[in-house]
Amino acid sequence: MIPTDPAAEAALSRLTIDLGAVRRNYRRLVKELGGVPCAGVVKADGYGLGAARVAPALSAEGCRIFFVATLDEAVRLRPVLPDATVCCLNGLLAGTEDVFVAHRIVPVLNALDQITRWQTHGGRLGRSLPAILHVDTGMNRLGLGDDEWDRVLGTPGVLDGVDWQYLISHLAVADEPDNPANALQLARFQRVRQRMPNGMKASLANSSGIFLGTPYHFDLGRPGVALYGGRPSSIGPNPLECPIRLEGRVLQVRDVPAGDSVGYGNSWTAGRRSRIATVAAGYADGYLRSLSGAGTVALGARTCPVVGRVSMDLITVDVTDVPPAEIAPGTFVEVLGPTITPDAAADAAGTIGYELLTALGRRYVRHYVDTAVETITVDRT
């Protein structure tokens, strides 16, 4: 738990989350959808930003449908969004039916046995229960596969007794606009939709899918990482804002003679007399160890390389070319943010921005700002 003593807080690094940027990203996605409703995916605690803060901000922008991954995420979100539709992507595990009903959670049904159990449970309650039907169109992860879909087509009434909200599928390579797999998945989804009961709405477009154009939009967009500033396409500039600024506090600045090494394993050796800043951020805080010798931090307009290995609590940064007056113990450097974006850091680490966002630790003081309404709150939980 983050300490509440102001003096203790002053010693911590800080994470600033701009809910106004999240809201503007949502508006940008709504515009791209051209009138098609837009949901919000807030799984993994709002991609690390805090679902309890992000979801109400999206609700204030008109978002009415929210997706999470697990049932416990859905249950925790319900008090925050008492009137919204909350959907659980991971499906309906046996024995959880009463929990879904009690908290008004809409399950995304991924297999025939889940459909049967939901039908049966609704029969016991004397009503058709709401659900979303997930069909696989090429991801081979969750959703009804070809064999199950053939059984649906060959069994009249197999989908009866459920209040179907949407038919959905998930695009595997939507961030690659020219990849032919996108058109293949779209065609498969369209064929499935044609066989569904009249009036069932459909949703295919994830964050990147929204930018593939109108044919992918159907009746609902389901953005996730784009809400949090993740680039939706491997082609062209990112049209979305980075809503986070993670700043690590400098703990010490030291002179290192040429030929001396820094950090575990002696993995970096100074080629010249160097000044090294030790910064309070490490892999326990979500700063990936794979950024050792590959990451950078920002100090104003300057960028400085991370040298040596990332350790649990600390990184070491070469600040030799920074004027001494600009860096000292207590100075903040941007570890992730508008300059060192999660996507850019992820590229350096050989991973994706999702991993960096969802790994954000709890040792930072979290400052929530909303640049649309100019409010600031501090999360001390």
SENUSE-464371 format. One record per residue (C-alpha): residue in one letter; x, y, z negated. Coordinates in steps of 0.001 Angstrom, whole numbers, padded with zeros to 6 digits, always signed. Layout:
AXYZ;...
END
This chain:
M+000000+000000+000000;I+001278+003489+000843;P+002082+005422-002350;T-000161+008330-003245;D+002525+010319-005059;P+003354+013312-002806;A+007057+013024-003624;A+007052+009371-002584;E+005154+010213+000602;A+007732+012850+001449;A+010384+010119+001672;L+008447+008120+004261;S+008486+008227+008005;R+005192+009275+009566;L+002723+008207+012220;T+000433+010861+013668;I-002635+009602+015522;D-004559+012083+017636;L-008191+010992+017832;G-008776+013884+020199;A-006480+012216+022728;V-008414+008956+022356;R-011636+010859+022977;R-010209+012545+026065;N-009007+009207+027390;Y-012535+007867+026948;R-013939+010829+028879;R-011408+010216+031659;L-012523+006591+031897;V-016198+007571+031882;K-015472+009921+034778;E-013687+007152+036675;L-016701+004874+036189;G-018931+007444+037884;G-022070+006959+035819;V-021588+003340+034789;P-021694+002996+030964;C-018365+002590+029193;A-017777+000338+026178;G-014801+000503+023824;V-012489-002372+022906;V-011246-001835+019341;K-009813-005278+018556;A-006538-005708+016641;D-007519-002806+014377;G-008039-000469+017300;Y-004810-001605+018980;G-002945-000650+015830;L-004392+002860+015525;G-007104+001964+012997;A-010512+000768+014191;A-012301+002487+011308;R-011030+005829+012643;V-011033+005176+016382;A-014521+003653+016649;P-016401+006626+015136;A-014437+008981+017402;L-015554+006964+020429;S-019106+006826+019106;A-019098+010623+018910;E-018294+010623+022641;G-021350+008476+023384;C-019830+004983+023274;R-022517+002529+022163;I-020987-000893+022841;F-017824-002098+021123;F-015800-005279+021563;V-013529-006958+019030;A-011730-010294+019183;T-012647-012073+015955;L-015719-012367+013776;D-013985-010874+010737;E-013094-007807+012823;A-016747-007498+013814;V-017979-007792+010224;R-015543-005102+009058;L-016610-002808+011881;R-020350-003098+011259;P-020518-000636+008295;V-018514+001863+010330;L-020915+001571+013283;P-024318+000752+011765;D-026285+001400+014943;A-023850+000288+017668;T-023736-002994+019554;V-020721-004937+018277;C-019570-007906+020359;C-017154-010709+019439;L-014987-011889+022333;N-013625-015077+020769;G-016976-016811+020863;L-019190-018733+018464;L-017432-021217+016205;A-019634-023892+014623;G-020947-022838+011236;T-020705-019084+011846;E-024171-018593+013340;D-025684-017113+010170;V-022837-014584+009893;F-023450-013353+013430;V-027144-012895+012726;A-026701-011309+009286;H-024330-008640+010624;R-026056-008237+014005;I-022966-009293+015947;V-023357-010292+019584;P-021296-013388+020423;V-019550-013751+023759;L-020373-017378+024569;N-017465-019096+026290;A-018612-022733+026574;L-021755-024825+027009;D-021713-026126+023434;Q-021721-022547+022171;I-024766-021775+024316;T-026580-024843+022960;R-025841-023941+019338;W-026975-020345+019843;Q-030189-021514+021511;T-030831-023927+018646;H-030163-021298+016009;G-032501-018864+017726;G-035160-021576+017864;R-034912-022052+014110;L-035395-018317+013625;G-038230-018177+016125;R-036624-015692+018506;S-034152-015414+021335;L-030829-014118+020022;P-028648-011686+022008;A-025451-012956+023605;I-022988-012307+026412;L-022049-015051+028873;H-018372-015343+029782;V-017392-017145+032967;D-013799-017803+033957;T-012837-016531+037414;G-009123-017276+037401;M-007631-016417+034006;N-008010-019999+032700;R-008206-018791+029139;L-011761-018344+027824;G-015102-018677+029592;L-017093-021334+031414;G-014857-023129+033888;D-015925-024514+037260;D-017001-027852+035800;E-019224-026223+033186;W-020605-023771+035698;D-021561-026677+038005;R-023466-028209+035102;V-025281-024899+034538;L-026340-024790+038184;G-027439-028423+038102;T-029475-028186+034906;P-032591-026005+035167;G-033326-024052+032012;V-029869-024502+030494;L-029615-020738+029959;D-033153-020325+028611;G-033835-019194+025062;V-031041-016601+024857;D-031380-012837+025200;W-028557-012392+027698;Q-027025-008925+027550;Y-024240-009248+030111;L-022371-011683+032318;I-018638-010967+031981;S-015279-012153+033206;H-011735-010880+032746;L-009245-009740+035375;A-005760-011208+035114;V-003661-008807+037240;A-005747-005653+037536;D-002677-003547+036697;E-001306-004622+040106;P-003796-002975+042490;D-002439-004703+045597;N-002425-008196+044119;P-004829-010382+046170;A-005889-012205+042996;N-008065-009191+042115;A-010237-009553+045218;L-010386-013324+044649;Q-011674-012889+041111;L-014147-010269+042257;A-015531-012612+044923;R-015871-015467+042441;F-017618-013213+039965;Q-020031-011959+042602;R-020904-015543+043589;V-021640-016450+039981;R-023696-013335+039444;Q-025876-014136+042447;R-026945-017365+040740;M-027814-015745+037421;P-031330-014850+036260;N-032610-011629+037771;G-031836-008565+035742;M-028745-009884+033918;K-026230-007085+033827;A-022567-007699+034614;S-019171-006443+033427;L-015792-007191+034987;A-013610-004077+034732;N-011074-003906+031922;S-008790-000860+031530;S-006952-001456+034783;G-010032-002802+036553;I-011779+000540+036113;F-009160+002069+038410;L-009642-000593+041105;G-012764+001196+042318;T-016548+000975+042396;P-016851-002689+043492;Y-015339-003731+040150;H-017506-001491+037948;F-020845-003356+037951;D-022913-002315+034888;L-020303-001751+032163;G-016624-000864+031872;R-014654-002505+029042;P-011451-000482+028525;G-009021-001403+025801;V-005410-000252+026040;A-006303+002679+028307;L-008152+004274+025392;Y-004845+004292+023546;G-002815+005764+026379;G-001573+002543+027988;R-000852+002889+031691;P-003604+001226+033713;S-001560+000646+036843;S+001954-000288+037821;I+001654+002232+040663;G+001713+006002+040200;P+001681+008244+037117;N-000309+007410+034016;P-003475+009591+033955;L-004029+009008+030225;E-002680+010676+027075;C-000460+009039+024475;P-002351+009529+021180;I+000445+008544+018810;R+003637+010133+017571;L+005772+007871+015392;E+008554+009817+013699;G+011363+008212+011753;R+013148+010162+009087;V+016952+010450+009289;L+018464+009041+006112;Q+022132+009623+006801;V+024477+010980+009459;R+028026+009626+009505;D+031176+009924+011598;V+032362+006653+013120;P+035933+006424+014476;A+036532+005078+017960;G+036845+001300+017800;D+034576+000871+014746;S+031377-001173+015072;V+027849-000384+013897;G+025193-002701+012474;Y+024741-006435+012157;G+026854-008678+014344;N+029219-005860+015351;S+027202-005718+018549;W+028080-002091+019346;T+031519-000546+019151;A+032147+003172+019375;G+034104+004007+022519;R+034880+007461+021130;R+034641+009208+017817;S+030884+009209+017289;R+028208+010547+014995;I+025600+007982+014038;A+022222+008796+012473;T+020545+006070+010438;V+016757+006327+010797;A+014035+004815+008597;A+012334+002515+011103;G+012902-001171+011758;Y+011254-004372+012829;A+009252-004492+009575;D+007647-001289+010830;G+006921-002680+014283;Y+010028-001331+016000;L+010989-004431+017950;R+014366-006054+017449;S+014613-006459+021213;L+015099-002674+021391;S+018594-003183+019936;G+020983-001363+022233;A+018103-000633+024617;G+015769+001833+022910;T+015949+005593+022696;V+014577+008226+020329;A+013740+011860+020999;L+014985+014869+019092;G+013181+017824+020584;A+013950+017762+024297;R+016960+015456+023822;T+016924+011680+023994;C+019477+009636+022084;P+020270+005929+022421;V+019653+003322+019746;V+022981+001566+019198;G+023666-001641+017344;R+020977-004050+016205;V+017566-003017+014967;S+017332-004257+011392;M+014355-004763+009105;D+014176-001202+007813;L+016667+000829+009848;I+017875+001780+013291;T+021130+003523+014153;V+021193+006240+016794;D+024128+007827+018619;V+023762+011586+018055;T+027308+012530+019031;D+026088+015024+021632;V+023509+016655+019337;P+024677+019899+017688;P+025238+019165+013984;A+022857+021949+012975;E+019994+020120+014682;I+020181+016840+012782;A+020675+016057+009114;P+019181+013822+006422;G+015447+014523+006344;T+015164+015397+010041;F+012411+013579+011947;V+013080+011958+015319;E+010389+010660+017660;V+010592+006883+017799;L+007411+006480+019857;G+005143+009158+021260;P+004587+011489+024196;T+008326+011503+025028;I+009229+007899+024200;T+005926+006344+025251;P+004987+002841+024094;D+005064+001738+027735;A+008557+003149+028275;A+009852+001564+025065;A+008193-001705+026027;D+009917-001653+029413;A+013249-001278+027619;A+012360-004122+025242;G+011178-006466+027989;T+007601-006566+026736;I+004344-004579+027104;G+003021-001491+025354;Y+000248-003528+023726;E+002809-005309+021556;L+004356-002101+020290;L+000987-000503+019516;T-000437-003498+017674;A+002801-003940+015709;L+002680-000477+014149;G+003478-000988+010482;R+001809+000252+007306;R+004866+001856+005681;Y+004377+005106+007532;V+002214+007902+006198;R-000602+007964+008743;H-001819+011429+009647;Y-005036+011480+011663;V-005624+014625+013693;D-008386+015451+016122;T-007162+018126+018477;A-010700+018552+019796;V-012012+019719+016423;E-008734+020571+014645;T-009054+018328+011606;I-006292+016528+009731;T-006674+013643+007291;V-004125+011359+005663;D-004686+007603+005393;R-003230+006376+002109;T-004668+002849+002217;
END
